[in-house]
Amino acid sequence: MDILDTIKEQIQSNSILLYMKGSPNQPQCGFSAQTVQALMACGERFAYVDVLSNPDVRANLPKYANWPTFPQLWISGELIGGCDIVTEMHASGELQTLVKEAAAAQSAS
């Protein structure tokens, strides 16, 4: 399977997906750590891909998403954004709503 097909499959298979450096328990950069904290505060399960241990994903996702940096949060197949956007959305309460809706839609299907 081509790496772009793999990325597409990951995004379609997970209603809440975080591409990050490291893991939620051991983030390897401050931006990933902040994004994980905001996402975990929403109280729903989410999938993640460690781009440090997946160099093909790390190299190709920015082209696929047209977004140059990590972390990248994808909800319901759409790129939400990186750390700044996610933390702003968390502060406004918008992230919580989006995450709850995506989790509910996934469990209903």
Secondary structure, DSSP 8 states (H G I E B T S, - for coil): --HHHHHHHHHHH-SEEEEESB-SSSBSSHHHHHHHHHHHTTT---EEEETTS-HHHHHHHHHHHT--SS-EEEETTEEEESHHHHHHHHHHTHHHHHHHHHHHHHHH-
